[in-house]
Amino acid sequence: MSLNLHRAPGYCINRNDLERHNLWVDQVAQDAFVFLWETFARRYKGVPNSALSFDLLNEPPNVGQYGLTRENHAALIQRTVAAIRAVDPAREIVVDGLGGGHLAMPELADLGVIHSGRGYQPMPVSHHRAQWWSGNAEAPAPVYPGVQWAGRTWNRDTLREFYQPWRDVQAPGAQVHIGECGCYNKTPNDVALRWLRDLFGLYKEFGWGFALWNFAGDFGIIEHGRPGAHYEQLHGYNVDRALLDILLASRVGA
């Protein structure tokens, strides 16, 4: 189990306007955040890391959003990790990248935590016609390889370039894990599979584990609803056979 704060005191990537305080600038919110993780550390001390890890905060915002800077983010994470380790020194801790999980954090490379990235770029492929994504209206059609997005032509080499900052964090010894990745079911199935094959193939090359979002649902491997997908009955589920084969081929160490 990964224990994660999705809505923390003073911040949530969804409906942040509901928050009374600001996690990045308000002392009361920061104190509450640290207090919660100290409480979890005491409650679950002795539970092995093979059964439980702590993921401190789901998808912090971009630098400049809600007053976040790399400095105040790093200070809060460092303080929280120190508080957890004062209670449970061996607890495995995960820290999500900035910018919704996409941006690496070299300033925390020596903290001894797992750095959690995301597998959604290029967004016009992964989030085609996703109404909750603000870039949906102006995004080009999902073509892969070859979609033009954010000043780049996206292909396997572009993906490798995108993840170079994460590999730089990994180089001195930090662990990297892609905590969320997947493709919305409005993207044509052949496009989705070509992109996912490249994406997961790179993760295997880099030695990174990854977690598909989600298991059963619009982004998942079970009855996701992408037109043209072939399903196969497996353990009572209708499984996307081609996607399952890609996942199995991309296991680290396989």
Secondary structure per residue as TSV (DSSP state, phi and psi in degrees):
chain	resnum	aa	ss	phi	psi
A	1	M	-	360.0	138.1
A	2	S	E	-106.8	114.2
A	3	L	E	-88.8	119.2
A	4	N	E	-133.9	142.1
A	5	L	-	-91.3	111.5
A	6	H	S	-85.8	-44.9
A	7	R	S	-111.0	105.7
A	8	A	B	-96.4	165.8
A	9	P	T	-59.2	111.0
A	10	G	T	91.6	4.9
A	11	Y	B	-163.1	139.0
A	12	C	-	-155.0	139.4
A	13	I	S	-67.4	-20.4
A	14	N	S	-107.9	125.1
A	15	R	-	52.0	54.0
A	16	N	G	-61.9	-20.4
A	17	D	G	-64.1	-14.9
A	18	L	G	-75.0	-14.4
A	19	E	-	-80.0	136.5
A	20	R	S	-77.2	-34.2
A	21	H	S	-118.7	176.7
A	22	N	-	-120.4	116.3
A	23	L	T	-60.1	-28.8
A	24	W	T	-87.2	-18.9
A	25	V	T	-129.1	-13.7
A	26	D	-	-101.8	123.6
A	27	Q	H	-60.5	-38.8
A	28	V	H	-63.1	-39.2
A	29	A	H	-69.4	-40.7
A	30	Q	H	-65.6	-40.9
A	31	D	H	-62.9	-40.2
A	32	A	H	-66.1	-39.4
A	33	F	H	-60.9	-48.6
A	34	V	H	-64.0	-41.3
A	35	F	H	-59.5	-43.1
A	36	L	H	-59.6	-45.3
A	37	W	H	-72.4	-31.8
A	38	E	H	-63.2	-40.4
A	39	T	H	-63.9	-45.4
A	40	F	H	-61.2	-40.2
A	41	A	H	-61.8	-42.3
A	42	R	H	-67.9	-43.1
A	43	R	H	-62.9	-38.5
A	44	Y	T	-109.8	13.9
A	45	K	T	-59.1	132.5
A	46	G	T	98.4	-18.8
A	47	V	S	-73.8	126.7
A	48	P	-	-68.3	154.5
A	49	N	T	-62.5	-25.1
A	50	S	T	-65.3	-17.7
A	51	A	T	-109.0	-20.9
A	52	L	-	-154.6	131.5
A	53	S	E	-128.3	162.0
A	54	F	E	-108.1	124.3
A	55	D	E	-110.6	108.2
A	56	L	-	-63.4	-41.3
A	57	L	-	-156.2	128.5
A	58	N	S	-72.4	117.4
A	59	E	-	50.5	74.0
A	60	P	-	-57.5	160.2
A	61	P	-	-79.1	-177.0
A	62	N	-	-71.6	154.3
A	63	V	T	-57.9	131.7
A	64	G	T	95.7	-17.2
A	65	Q	G	-87.9	131.3
A	66	Y	G	57.8	23.3
A	67	G	G	83.5	5.9
A	68	L	-	-69.9	135.5
A	69	T	-	-125.8	162.8
A	70	R	H	-61.3	-32.1
A	71	E	H	-70.7	-48.5
A	72	N	H	-73.9	-28.5
A	73	H	H	-65.4	-48.9
A	74	A	H	-61.5	-40.2
A	75	A	H	-62.6	-41.8
A	76	L	H	-67.4	-43.6
A	77	I	H	-65.4	-43.1
A	78	Q	H	-61.5	-42.8
A	79	R	H	-63.7	-42.3
A	80	T	H	-68.0	-43.5
A	81	V	H	-61.3	-43.0
A	82	A	H	-61.8	-39.3
A	83	A	H	-66.8	-41.4
A	84	I	H	-63.4	-46.1
A	85	R	H	-70.9	-23.2
A	86	A	H	-66.4	-26.7
A	87	V	H	-94.5	-45.0
A	88	D	-	-138.3	86.1
A	89	P	T	-60.2	-26.1
A	90	A	T	-95.9	0.5
A	91	R	-	-62.2	132.0
A	92	E	-	-75.6	128.5
A	93	I	E	-125.0	136.7
A	94	V	E	-117.2	139.7
A	95	V	E	-126.8	122.6
A	96	D	E	-74.8	146.0
A	97	G	-	-65.5	161.8
A	98	L	H	-74.3	173.6
A	99	G	H	62.5	42.0
A	100	G	H	74.9	19.5
A	101	G	H	99.7	-3.9
A	102	H	T	-86.6	-23.4
A	103	L	B	-104.6	129.3
A	104	A	-	-68.6	159.7
A	105	M	-	-126.5	78.1
A	106	P	G	-60.7	-25.6
A	107	E	G	-66.9	-13.3
A	108	L	G	-115.5	15.8
A	109	A	T	-64.3	-25.7
A	110	D	T	-100.8	14.6
A	111	L	S	-82.8	-13.2
A	112	G	-	76.3	30.2
A	113	V	-	-116.0	166.0
A	114	I	E	-84.8	131.3
A	115	H	E	-95.4	123.4
A	116	S	E	-106.7	117.0
A	117	G	E	-101.5	-170.4
A	118	R	E	-131.3	153.6
A	119	G	E	-122.0	67.9
A	120	Y	-	-126.8	-0.8
A	121	Q	-	-91.1	138.4
A	122	P	S	-79.6	137.9
A	123	M	H	-59.5	-34.2
A	124	P	H	-61.9	-22.2
A	125	V	H	-84.7	-49.3
A	126	S	H	-75.5	-28.3
A	127	H	T	-123.6	31.9
A	128	H	T	-55.9	123.7
A	129	R	T	62.9	23.6
A	130	A	-	-81.1	110.5
A	131	Q	T	-65.7	-25.2
A	132	W	T	-80.8	-11.8
A	133	W	S	-86.3	124.2
A	134	S	T	-65.6	-23.3
A	135	G	T	-87.6	3.2
A	136	N	T	-58.9	-42.7
A	137	A	T	-63.8	-37.7
A	138	E	T	-101.3	4.4
A	139	A	-	-71.8	143.0
A	140	P	-	-73.4	170.7
A	141	A	-	-61.9	147.7
A	142	P	-	-75.9	99.3
A	143	V	-	-117.8	133.9
A	144	Y	T	-150.7	131.2
A	145	P	T	-74.5	160.8
A	146	G	T	118.5	-7.2
A	147	V	-	-65.0	138.5
A	148	Q	E	-94.5	119.7
A	149	W	E	-157.8	134.9
A	150	A	T	54.7	39.3
A	151	G	T	75.9	14.3
A	152	R	E	-132.5	153.7
A	153	T	E	-100.1	116.5
A	154	W	-	-89.1	128.8
A	155	N	S	-154.9	-169.4
A	156	R	H	-60.7	-39.2
A	157	D	H	-66.3	-37.4
A	158	T	H	-65.4	-41.1
A	159	L	H	-61.2	-42.1
A	160	R	H	-60.1	-42.5
A	161	E	H	-64.9	-41.3
A	162	F	H	-59.3	-38.6
A	163	Y	T	-89.0	2.8
A	164	Q	H	-58.2	-41.6
A	165	P	H	-59.1	-32.6
A	166	W	H	-71.1	-36.7
A	167	R	H	-68.3	-31.7
A	168	D	H	-66.0	-36.0
A	169	V	H	-68.2	-37.2
A	170	Q	H	-70.1	-31.8
A	171	A	T	-54.7	-44.0
A	172	P	T	-78.8	-0.3
A	173	G	T	127.1	-5.1
A	174	A	-	-69.7	146.6
A	175	Q	E	-88.1	141.3
A	176	V	E	-121.7	137.1
A	177	H	E	-137.4	137.2
A	178	I	E	-90.8	102.8
A	179	G	E	-77.9	-11.6
A	180	E	E	-157.7	134.5
A	181	C	E	-164.7	158.3
A	182	G	-	156.0	179.9
A	183	C	-	-135.7	126.5
A	184	Y	-	-63.2	151.8
A	185	N	T	-79.2	4.9
A	186	K	T	-89.1	-12.3
A	187	T	S	-75.9	134.4
A	188	P	-	-53.1	141.0
A	189	N	H	-61.3	-39.5
A	190	D	H	-65.7	-36.4
A	191	V	H	-65.8	-46.7
A	192	A	H	-58.2	-45.0
A	193	L	H	-67.8	-38.4
A	194	R	H	-62.5	-43.3
A	195	W	H	-67.1	-46.8
A	196	L	H	-64.0	-34.9
A	197	R	H	-63.2	-43.5
A	198	D	H	-66.7	-45.8
A	199	L	H	-61.1	-53.0
A	200	F	H	-70.9	-29.4
A	201	G	H	-63.8	-38.8
A	202	L	H	-67.1	-41.3
A	203	Y	H	-59.4	-40.8
A	204	K	H	-63.9	-43.1
A	205	E	H	-59.3	-39.7
A	206	F	H	-79.4	-11.6
A	207	G	T	79.4	28.6
A	208	W	-	-102.9	131.7
A	209	G	E	-75.1	164.5
A	210	F	E	-153.7	157.1
A	211	A	E	-123.2	123.9
A	212	L	E	-75.9	132.0
A	213	W	S	-108.1	114.8
A	214	N	-	-119.2	-166.3
A	215	F	S	-81.1	-61.0
A	216	A	B	-117.1	118.9
A	217	G	S	151.1	-169.7
A	218	D	T	-61.6	-25.2
A	219	F	T	-106.5	-0.1
A	220	G	S	-91.4	-165.8
A	221	I	S	-103.7	-12.5
A	222	I	B	-104.5	112.5
A	223	E	S	46.7	49.5
A	224	H	-	-71.2	-24.9
A	225	G	-	91.2	10.2
A	226	R	-	-69.4	126.8
A	227	P	T	-58.8	135.5
A	228	G	T	94.7	-5.5
A	229	A	-	-75.3	146.3
A	230	H	-	-105.5	125.2
A	231	Y	E	-104.2	148.6
A	232	E	E	-133.9	135.8
A	233	Q	E	-68.7	125.3
A	234	L	E	-147.2	116.0
A	235	H	T	53.1	36.5
A	236	G	T	85.5	2.2
A	237	Y	E	-112.9	148.6
A	238	N	E	-87.5	103.1
A	239	V	E	-102.1	136.9
A	240	D	E	-68.4	105.1
A	241	R	H	-63.8	-42.8
A	242	A	H	-66.1	-40.5
A	243	L	H	-67.1	-39.1
A	244	L	H	-60.0	-42.5
A	245	D	H	-62.7	-38.7
A	246	I	H	-64.5	-44.5
A	247	L	H	-61.6	-44.9
A	248	L	H	-64.1	-39.5
A	249	A	H	-68.8	-20.0
A	250	S	T	-100.0	5.0
A	251	R	-	-62.8	134.6
A	252	V	T	-67.2	127.0
A	253	G	T	89.2	-5.1
A	254	A	-	-82.5	360.0
